[in-house]
Amino acid sequence: MVTEEEVRNALKNVMDPELGRSIVDMGMVREIRIADGEVNVVLALTAAGCPLRDRIVNDVKAAIRSLDGALITNVQLAEMTAEERAKAFGAPEKRRPLAEAFNDVKHVIAVMSGKGGVGKSSVAALLAIALRKKGERVGLLDADITGPSIPRMFGLHEPPKWSPFGMVPVVSSTGIKVMSINLLLRDESEAVVWRGPLISEAIKQFWGDVLWERLDTLVIDLPPGTSDATLTVMQSIPLSGVLLVTSPQDLAGMVVRKAARMAQTLNIPILGLVENMSYVQCPACGHKIDIFGPSQAEETARALGIPMLGQIPLDPELAMRCDNGQVELYTGDVFDPIAARVVELVPEAKSKPLSS
C-alpha cells in the first residue's frame, strides 16, 4: 500500500496549466486520505470556475495511478480561501520564463480602447493581417482573457502544442502566430471565471512562456478599460506603443481619453487614434451615412495631441468574415493606409517594464 508521503511526492509533478507551478507547492492539495485501496484527495482550486479543472483532476489521477495502477482515486474539489490564495500568490518565486530567452520580438503594439463594443479586436486583427501582407513576421496575443474573440475570427480551434521551451502558438492560414486562452479551453463558449491575479499571471505567461521566436511585430489585443489586465501588459511587457480605438459616439470618445491618460501616465507612446464604425457607405450611390452621429475622433485626437490615423466604416463583409473565421479573406483595403502610418510612427525603442 502506498503512503501519504508517496502520494504527495507524486502530486508535486502535477502542474497548474496556467501558472506552471506544482499544485503541492501552491497549497492546492488540502488533504490526502488512503484507505481500502482508495486514495481520496481534497483539491482546492484557485477559482471555483477554473476552466481547466478537469485537466488538473485527470493529471492528479494519472500521477497516483503511476504509483499503483490498482488504486482508485477520488478527487473532491473545493475553492481556495483568501488566506490560501494570499499564500499561493503573495510572494511568487522570481524566474525568467524559459521561452522568453529564445524570443526576439522587434516591435510590440498594444491595441487599446476605453470601453467594449468599439471593435478593438477587429482592429487588432486587421493590423496583424495588414502587417503580414507587407511580409512581416507577425504574432497576435489575445490578452482579453475573459472575453477572447481572436481565435474565432481566424477560424482557429486546435490547442497549441508544447515544446521543451514552452507553448508553441497556433499559426493562421496566412502565417500569423496566435495565442489566446480560448485555444486552451475544452469548449470555446466556456466562461473564464478568474480573479485579477490569475488573469494577470496568464497574460505574463502568454508573453514569456510562449515560443514566439523571431517576430517583426507582436500585436496585443487588450481587454477594454484600464483594469488589472491592461495594467499588467503595460507594466510587464516592453511595448513599442499603443494604438487607441474609438467610435463616433461622444461617450466612447470620453472613455478612450481615460485609456490615453493611463498610457501617458505609464510613459507608453501612443501611436495614434483609429475611429471604428465611423459610417456606412451606401452601396447604390456611395454616400456616407453617419449612423452613430458626427465623428468625434478628430477632436479627441487633437485634445490628446496624438495623430488621427483614419476611419473604418461599418462593413457587413467584415462582420461576416469574422463570424465565419475568415477574417484573413476580407477584401476591404481601408485599413492598409492606417497600417502604413503605424509602421511609420512606431519607435525603435520599447518601454522598459517595471520590475514589480
C-alpha positions as CSV (number, residue, x, y, z in Angstrom):
1,M,0.0,0.0,0.0
2,V,1.3,3.4,-0.9
3,T,1.8,6.1,1.8
4,E,0.5,9.6,2.0
5,E,4.1,10.9,1.6
6,E,4.5,8.9,-1.6
7,V,1.2,10.3,-3.0
8,R,2.2,13.9,-2.1
9,N,5.6,13.5,-3.8
10,A,3.9,12.2,-6.9
11,L,1.5,15.1,-6.9
12,K,4.4,17.5,-6.8
13,N,4.9,16.7,-10.5
14,V,1.3,17.9,-11.3
15,M,1.4,21.5,-12.6
16,D,-1.3,24.1,-12.7
17,P,-1.7,24.5,-16.5
18,E,-2.0,28.3,-16.4
19,L,0.7,29.1,-13.8
20,G,3.2,26.4,-14.5
21,R,3.6,25.7,-10.7
22,S,3.2,22.5,-8.7
23,I,-0.2,22.1,-7.2
24,V,1.5,20.9,-4.0
25,D,3.8,23.9,-3.8
26,M,0.8,26.2,-4.3
27,G,-1.1,24.6,-1.5
28,M,-3.9,23.2,-3.7
29,V,-3.6,19.7,-2.1
30,R,-5.5,20.2,1.2
31,E,-5.9,16.6,2.3
32,I,-4.8,13.1,1.3
33,R,-6.6,10.0,2.8
34,I,-5.8,6.4,2.0
35,A,-8.0,3.5,3.0
36,D,-9.1,0.2,1.5
37,G,-7.3,0.6,-1.8
38,E,-8.7,4.1,-2.4
39,V,-6.9,7.5,-2.3
40,N,-9.1,10.4,-1.5
41,V,-7.7,13.9,-2.4
42,V,-9.2,17.2,-1.5
43,L,-8.1,19.7,-4.1
44,A,-8.6,23.4,-3.6
45,L,-8.8,25.3,-6.9
46,T,-7.6,28.9,-7.3
47,A,-11.1,29.7,-8.5
48,A,-14.4,27.7,-8.4
49,G,-15.0,28.1,-12.1
50,C,-11.5,27.2,-13.2
51,P,-12.0,26.1,-16.9
52,L,-9.1,23.6,-16.7
53,R,-10.2,21.8,-13.6
54,D,-10.9,18.6,-15.5
55,R,-7.4,18.5,-16.8
56,I,-6.0,19.0,-13.3
57,V,-8.1,16.2,-11.9
58,N,-7.1,13.9,-14.7
59,D,-3.4,14.7,-14.1
60,V,-3.9,14.0,-10.3
61,K,-5.4,10.6,-11.1
62,A,-2.7,9.8,-13.6
63,A,0.1,10.7,-11.1
64,I,-1.5,8.5,-8.4
65,R,-2.1,5.6,-10.9
66,S,1.6,5.7,-11.7
67,L,2.3,4.6,-8.1
68,D,-0.1,1.7,-8.2
69,G,-2.4,1.0,-11.2
70,A,-4.9,-0.8,-8.9
71,L,-5.6,2.3,-6.7
72,I,-8.9,4.0,-7.1
73,T,-8.6,7.8,-6.8
74,N,-11.4,10.1,-5.7
75,V,-10.9,13.9,-6.1
76,Q,-13.1,16.3,-4.2
77,L,-12.9,19.8,-5.5
78,A,-13.0,23.0,-3.3
79,E,-12.1,26.6,-3.7
80,M,-9.1,28.3,-2.1
81,T,-9.8,30.6,0.8
82,A,-8.5,34.2,0.7
83,E,-5.7,33.1,3.0
84,E,-4.7,30.2,0.8
85,R,-4.6,32.4,-2.3
86,A,-2.5,35.0,-0.5
87,K,0.0,32.3,0.5
88,A,0.0,30.9,-3.1
89,F,0.4,34.2,-4.9
90,G,1.7,36.6,-2.3
91,A,5.4,36.1,-3.0
92,P,5.9,34.0,-6.1
93,E,9.4,32.8,-6.9
94,K,11.1,35.1,-9.3
95,R,12.1,33.4,-12.5
96,R,12.8,34.2,-16.1
97,P,10.4,32.3,-18.3
98,L,12.4,29.8,-20.5
99,A,10.7,30.7,-23.8
100,E,11.5,34.4,-23.3
101,A,15.2,33.7,-23.7
102,F,14.5,32.3,-27.2
103,N,12.2,35.1,-28.4
104,D,13.3,38.0,-30.5
105,V,10.4,40.5,-30.9
106,K,11.3,43.8,-32.6
107,H,8.0,45.7,-32.1
108,V,5.1,45.2,-29.7
109,I,1.9,47.2,-30.4
110,A,-1.0,47.1,-27.9
111,V,-4.5,47.8,-29.3
112,M,-6.5,49.6,-26.6
113,S,-9.9,51.1,-26.1
114,G,-11.6,52.6,-23.1
115,K,-14.8,50.6,-23.4
116,G,-16.1,47.5,-25.0
117,G,-18.1,47.3,-28.2
118,V,-15.9,49.6,-30.4
119,G,-14.4,46.8,-32.4
120,K,-11.0,46.8,-30.8
121,S,-10.4,43.1,-31.6
122,S,-11.3,43.6,-35.2
123,V,-8.8,46.5,-35.4
124,A,-6.1,44.3,-33.8
125,A,-6.8,41.5,-36.3
126,L,-6.8,43.9,-39.3
127,L,-3.5,45.4,-38.1
128,A,-1.9,41.9,-37.8
129,I,-3.2,41.0,-41.3
130,A,-2.0,44.2,-42.9
131,L,1.5,43.8,-41.5
132,R,1.6,40.2,-42.6
133,K,0.7,41.3,-46.1
134,K,3.7,43.6,-46.0
135,G,5.9,40.5,-45.5
136,E,6.4,41.0,-41.7
137,R,6.6,38.1,-39.3
138,V,3.6,38.8,-37.1
139,G,2.2,37.5,-33.8
140,L,-1.2,38.2,-32.3
141,L,-1.6,37.9,-28.5
142,D,-5.2,37.9,-27.2
143,A,-4.9,39.4,-23.8
144,D,-8.7,39.7,-23.3
145,I,-8.7,36.6,-21.0
146,T,-12.4,36.8,-20.0
147,G,-13.7,37.8,-23.5
148,P,-11.4,36.3,-26.1
149,S,-12.5,36.5,-29.7
150,I,-9.4,36.4,-31.8
151,P,-9.3,32.6,-32.5
152,R,-12.9,32.7,-33.7
153,M,-12.1,35.4,-36.2
154,F,-9.2,33.4,-37.6
155,G,-11.1,30.1,-37.6
156,L,-8.6,28.6,-35.1
157,H,-9.8,25.8,-32.8
158,E,-6.8,23.4,-32.3
159,P,-4.9,23.8,-29.0
160,P,-1.3,25.0,-29.0
161,K,1.4,22.4,-29.0
162,W,4.1,22.1,-26.3
163,S,7.8,22.2,-26.7
164,P,10.6,21.8,-24.2
165,F,10.9,25.6,-24.2
166,G,7.2,26.5,-23.8
167,M,3.9,26.6,-25.6
168,V,4.0,26.9,-29.4
169,P,1.4,29.4,-30.8
170,V,-1.1,28.3,-33.3
171,V,-0.4,29.6,-36.8
172,S,-3.2,31.0,-39.0
173,S,-3.7,30.3,-42.7
174,T,-1.5,33.3,-43.7
175,G,1.2,32.6,-41.2
176,I,0.2,34.8,-38.2
177,K,1.1,33.3,-34.8
178,V,-1.8,33.4,-32.4
179,M,-2.1,32.7,-28.7
180,S,-5.4,33.0,-26.7
181,I,-7.0,31.5,-23.7
182,N,-9.8,30.2,-25.9
183,L,-7.2,27.8,-27.6
184,L,-6.7,26.2,-24.2
185,L,-10.4,25.6,-23.3
186,R,-12.3,22.4,-24.0
187,D,-15.2,24.5,-25.3
188,E,-14.7,28.0,-26.7
189,S,-18.0,29.1,-25.1
190,E,-16.8,28.1,-21.6
191,A,-16.6,31.1,-19.2
192,V,-13.2,32.0,-17.7
193,V,-14.2,32.9,-14.1
194,W,-10.9,34.2,-12.8
195,R,-9.9,37.0,-10.4
196,G,-7.4,39.6,-11.3
197,P,-4.2,37.9,-10.1
198,L,-4.9,34.8,-12.2
199,I,-5.7,36.9,-15.3
200,S,-2.6,38.9,-14.9
201,E,-0.5,35.8,-14.5
202,A,-1.9,34.2,-17.6
203,I,-1.1,37.4,-19.6
204,K,2.5,37.2,-18.3
205,Q,2.7,33.6,-19.4
206,F,1.4,34.4,-22.9
207,W,4.3,36.8,-23.2
208,G,7.2,34.9,-21.5
209,D,6.2,31.2,-21.7
210,V,5.1,31.2,-25.4
211,L,7.7,30.4,-28.0
212,W,7.1,33.4,-30.3
213,E,10.6,33.1,-31.7
214,R,11.5,35.8,-34.2
215,L,8.8,38.4,-34.9
216,D,8.9,41.8,-36.6
217,T,5.7,42.8,-34.8
218,L,3.6,41.3,-32.0
219,V,0.1,42.8,-31.8
220,I,-1.6,42.6,-28.4
221,D,-5.4,42.8,-28.2
222,L,-6.0,44.3,-24.8
223,P,-9.3,43.9,-22.9
224,P,-11.4,47.1,-22.6
225,G,-10.9,49.5,-19.8
226,T,-8.0,50.3,-17.5
227,S,-8.1,47.5,-15.0
228,D,-5.6,44.8,-13.8
229,A,-5.2,43.1,-17.2
230,T,-4.3,46.3,-19.1
231,L,-2.0,47.4,-16.3
232,T,-0.2,44.0,-16.4
233,V,0.5,44.4,-20.1
234,M,1.8,47.9,-19.7
235,Q,4.0,47.1,-16.7
236,S,5.2,43.7,-17.7
237,I,5.7,43.7,-21.4
238,P,8.1,46.0,-23.3
239,L,5.7,47.9,-25.5
240,S,6.7,49.9,-28.6
241,G,3.4,51.8,-28.5
242,V,-0.4,51.8,-28.0
243,L,-3.0,52.1,-30.8
244,L,-6.2,53.6,-29.5
245,V,-9.6,52.6,-30.9
246,T,-12.8,54.6,-30.5
247,S,-16.2,55.0,-32.2
248,P,-18.1,58.1,-33.2
249,Q,-20.2,58.5,-30.0
250,D,-19.1,61.2,-27.6
251,L,-19.3,58.6,-24.8
252,A,-16.7,56.4,-26.5
253,G,-14.5,59.4,-27.0
254,M,-14.7,60.3,-23.3
255,V,-13.8,56.8,-22.2
256,V,-10.9,56.5,-24.7
257,R,-9.4,59.6,-23.2
258,K,-9.2,57.8,-19.9
259,A,-7.3,55.0,-21.7
260,A,-5.0,57.6,-23.2
261,R,-4.3,59.1,-19.8
262,M,-3.4,55.7,-18.5
263,A,-0.8,55.1,-21.3
264,Q,0.6,58.6,-20.8
265,T,0.9,58.1,-17.0
266,L,2.9,54.9,-17.6
267,N,5.1,56.6,-20.3
268,I,3.8,54.3,-23.1
269,P,4.0,56.0,-26.5
270,I,0.5,56.5,-28.2
271,L,0.9,55.8,-31.9
272,G,-2.5,57.4,-32.8
273,L,-6.2,57.0,-32.8
274,V,-8.4,54.9,-35.1
275,E,-12.2,55.5,-35.3
276,N,-14.1,52.3,-36.0
277,M,-17.7,52.0,-37.2
278,S,-17.4,55.6,-38.4
279,Y,-20.1,55.5,-41.2
280,V,-21.9,53.2,-43.6
281,Q,-21.4,53.7,-47.3
282,C,-24.5,53.4,-49.4
283,P,-23.9,50.5,-52.0
284,A,-26.0,52.3,-54.6
285,C,-24.7,55.9,-54.6
286,G,-21.6,55.7,-52.4
287,H,-23.0,58.4,-49.9
288,K,-21.6,58.1,-46.4
289,I,-24.2,57.9,-43.6
290,D,-23.1,58.8,-40.1
291,I,-25.4,56.3,-38.3
292,F,-23.8,57.0,-34.9
293,G,-23.8,60.7,-35.4
294,P,-20.9,63.0,-36.4
295,S,-17.4,61.9,-35.8
296,Q,-15.7,63.0,-32.6
297,A,-12.3,61.4,-33.5
298,E,-10.5,64.5,-34.9
299,E,-11.5,66.5,-31.8
300,T,-10.4,63.7,-29.4
301,A,-7.0,63.2,-31.2
302,R,-6.4,66.9,-31.2
303,A,-7.2,67.2,-27.4
304,L,-4.8,64.3,-26.7
305,G,-2.1,65.6,-29.0
306,I,-1.9,62.4,-31.0
307,P,-2.2,61.6,-34.7
308,M,-5.7,60.8,-36.1
309,L,-4.8,57.7,-38.2
310,G,-8.1,57.0,-40.0
311,Q,-11.7,55.9,-40.0
312,I,-13.1,52.5,-40.6
313,P,-16.7,52.1,-41.9
314,L,-19.2,49.5,-40.8
315,D,-18.8,46.8,-43.4
316,P,-21.1,43.7,-43.5
317,E,-18.4,41.7,-45.2
318,L,-16.0,42.2,-42.3
319,A,-18.7,41.2,-39.8
320,M,-19.5,38.1,-41.9
321,R,-15.8,37.1,-42.3
322,C,-15.1,37.5,-38.5
323,D,-18.2,35.4,-37.6
324,N,-17.1,32.7,-40.1
325,G,-13.5,32.5,-39.1
326,Q,-12.4,34.1,-42.4
327,V,-11.1,37.5,-41.4
328,E,-7.9,36.9,-43.4
329,L,-10.1,36.7,-46.6
330,Y,-11.6,40.1,-46.0
331,T,-11.3,42.1,-49.3
332,G,-11.6,45.7,-47.9
333,D,-8.4,47.8,-48.1
334,V,-9.5,50.7,-45.9
335,F,-7.1,49.6,-43.2
336,D,-4.0,49.5,-45.3
337,P,-3.1,53.2,-45.1
338,I,-3.7,53.1,-41.4
339,A,-1.2,50.2,-41.0
340,A,1.3,52.1,-43.1
341,R,1.1,55.1,-40.8
342,V,1.5,52.8,-37.8
343,V,4.7,51.4,-39.3
344,E,6.0,54.9,-39.8
345,L,5.2,56.0,-36.3
346,V,6.3,53.0,-34.2
347,P,9.6,53.9,-32.4
348,E,12.6,51.6,-32.4
349,A,12.9,51.6,-28.7
350,K,10.4,49.8,-26.4
351,S,9.2,50.8,-23.0
352,K,11.0,49.3,-20.0
353,P,8.7,47.0,-17.9
354,L,8.6,47.7,-14.2
355,S,10.3,45.1,-12.0
356,S,7.2,44.5,-9.9
